[in-house]
Amino acid sequence: MNAILTLVIAGVGLGVGYFYYAKNINKNVFQPDDQKATPAKMYMDGVDFTPAGKNVLFGYQFKSIAALGPIGGPIVAAQWGWLPGLLWIIFGTFFIGWVQDYASIIVAQDAPDFVLNRIAMQDGYMEEIWRSFPDVRATVPLFETEV
């Protein structure tokens, strides 16, 4: 397959995911309120909390989702070929990366006095994971809460 055709197909896949899946999830599940102040505006101190422009935020988001790409992409391609790696980039961006990152932003905006680890602990999700998977117990000190 021609590289340009592959790039066009990937671009169309990302576009369809954005315009249909992401906007649908945003409207029907998260329902953000544009009138709410973000933590960057509520606690603005010029050091840790500073509002950023949309281009800067896009760069942070792109960096977060693509972080393992330069390492993981060649490994996936070497083991299973280029198609699984391409599908992982397209589908993983929306079904895993975008939803998780965007949900954490919305939760932080809705409950600005909490940090995400306390929100996870109060709902009992981390307690269940701690009981189910012994290998995860090494991460419990990161949550600042006794289980």
N, C-alpha and C positions, 0 to 999 in steps of 0.2 A: 504494500500500500504506500502511496506517495506520502511524504511527510507533511506536505501542505494540506492534503485531504484529512489526514489524522488530526492536524491542528484545528481545522475547520470543524470537524465532528466534535472534538473536545470543547471548542468554544461554544458550539450550539448546545451541547449537553449542559455546560455551566450556565448558559443563558436561560435555558428551559428550567433548570433547577432554581435559578434565582427568581425568575418572573412568575413561576407557578408554585413551586414547593415553598420557597423561603417566604414569599409574600403571603401565602396562605397560612403558614404557621404563625407568622407575625400577627396577622389580623385575627385569627381564630383561637390561637392558644395563648400567646403572650400578651396581646392587647396593650401595648405600651401607651403611656399617657405623656403627651408632649408638654403638658403644663408642669409636670413634676421636675423639680430641680435635680440635677445629677449630684453625686457626692463631690465631684470636682468643683461645682459651683457652691454647694452648701458649706464645704469646709475649705474654701480657697485660701491658701496661705502662701502661694507663690513658690513653694518648694515641692511638697509632696502632692498637693491637690491643686492642679492648674488645668483649666479647660483647654482642650486641644482642638484644632481644626479637623474637619472631616478627612483631609488628606493625610494628616499625621495618624489619626485613628485607623484609617485604612492600612497604612504601613504597619502599624502594630498588629492588626488582625492578620494581614498577609504573612508577617513574620511568624506569628504564632501557629498558623495552620501549616505553613511550608517549612517549619523548623527542621523536621526530620527528613524532608524531601531529598536533599543532596546526598544523604547517607542511605536512607531506606530505599529510595528509588532504584539505584543500581543493584542493590541486593535483591529486591523483588524481581527486577528484570533478569538478573543472572539466574535466579532459581526457577522462575516460571515463565519468563518471556515478557515482552513489552506490553501486551494487552492487559494482563492483570494489574500491572503498575499503572497504566493509564486509567483503567476502570476504578482503581483505588483512589486516584487523584480526583476523578470526577465525582464518584458517589461518596467517597469518604469526606470530601469537603462539605457536602451538605448534610448527610445523614449523621455524621459524627462531629466533625470540626465546627461547623457553623452553629449547629443547634446547641452544643455544649457551651461554646464561647458566648453566644448571644444570650442564652438562658442565665449564665452567671452574671452578665451585665444587668439584665432585667431584675434578677433577684437582689443584686446589690443596690439597685435604684429603689426597689420597693421596700427593702429593709436596710436602710443605710447604717443603722446602729449595730448591725450584726456583721460578722465576717462569715464567709461561706462555710468554714469548718463548723462554726456553732450552729448554723442553720441545718447542716447535714446531721449533726449530732442530736438536735432537738427532735427531729423527725424519726430518729431511730434507724436510719439507713446504715450509718457507719457501724452501729452496734451489731446489726445483722451480718454485715460483711465481716466484721471482726470475729464473730462466732463461726461463720461458715468457712472462712479461708484462713488457716493458721499462718500462712506466709505473709498475710497483710498485717499481722500484729506488729511488725517492725515499724509500720507507718503510724501507729496510734499516737506516739509522742508528738507527731506533727499537728495533731488536732487539739492540743492544749486542754483536753478534757479526759477525765477518767471514764473508762468503759466498764 
